[in-house]
Amino acid sequence: MSMNSFGHLFRVTTWGESHGPALGATVDGCPPGVTIDESMIQRWLDKRKPGQNKFTTQRREPDQVKILSGVFEGQTTGTPVQLMIENTDQRSKDYGDIMDKFRPGHADITYWQKYGIRDYRGGGRSSARETASRVAAGGLAREAIKQIAPNIQITGYMTQIGPHKIDRVNFDWSQIEQNPFWTPDASAAEDWAAYLDNLRKSGNSVGAVVEVVARGVPAGIGAPVYAKLDTDLAAAMMSINAVKGVEIGEGMDAAELTGEANADEIFMGQNGPQYSSNHSGGILGGISTGQDVVVRFAVKPTSSILTTRKTITKTGEETEIITKGRHDPCVGIRAVPVGEAMMACVILDHLLLHRGQIGENRGRIG
């Protein structure tokens, strides 16, 4: 089984490789009547595309999306929406030296062990370039969400690069789009710029932590046990290339809390329940509480670096490797719009599931 699809009712299948002629997504289950055109999707791809500053790969891809099906007179028809993004700036020759070698920390070796064949030109499906397809699908999901639950806002940002974290005291939503790191802490952005610039010049790379928040999510979406909202969110974020850890709400830090500290106390407000805190990340028992849904994921350092590393060849010979080409010194920067896209796809999927089974919430409070 290929396993290139995700989602229940809003189902996305991505296709294509880093150095192939194109890549894209086939989206099935999008409700009909959603107003959409290529520019609505393009704005999110522009946020992810490479070569925008010195802190990302200098591969120059316009990432222009084309809608090939499923839209008529500016609206979705309810049939599969085919989205395509052409590759225009491949430099496959950069990978000639590693065609028989495995990059340490990269999926080169596991793809070879599983399939007995691999696309060494950028990694094929294991390349972060695959995430452009997800961002395109996420752009469509955002427009559908506006139709079903217009109060929902999805925003991602970086909270850590290497050992350097933001100061939550300085958190300012308006700063997120004012710096190349998509961070809400302006002072952290200045420090990170100097840190990453030195790392980039040395030919090394570093990991990062990205947080994605969905505000305005209504209470009641999600399901117990096997279709929990947090289960699907965790799977969606973990499926992003280079992600090695996912947290919901307090996440791993919840292990340090007592029951008293972790409990989000409940009060009655004018518009329904209110909470003293949000350690749960807006999800209890797999179902949204009406609070902000908070997901956090850790991205490992880019495996393609200019530093010499020890490795082996396909025939088992020990050797050394240096990866040439254009690579992100911190892939976490361009992972921000990818995390937003995956949040949008999962939230829409669960809105549709909820609408199909329940309609409006049945449990009244007050």
ABEGO torsion letter per residue (X at the ends): XAGABBEAABBBBBBEBAABABBEBBBBGBBBGBBBBAAAAAAAAAAABBGABAABBABBBAGBBBBABGBBGGBBAGBBBBBBBBBAABBAAAAAAAAABBBBGBAAAAAAAAAGBBBABGGEAABAAAAAAAAAAAAAAAAAAAAABAABBBBBBBABBEABBBBAAABBAAAAAABAAGBABAAAAAAAAAAAAAAAAAGBBBBBBBBBBBBGBBBGBEBBGAABAAAAAAAAAAABBGBABBBBEAEAAAAABBAAAABBBBBBBAAEBBBABBAAGGBBGGBBAGBBBBBBBBBBBBABBABBBBBBBAAGBBBBBBBBEBBBABAAAAAAAAAAAAAAAAAAAAAAAAAAAAEBBABBBX
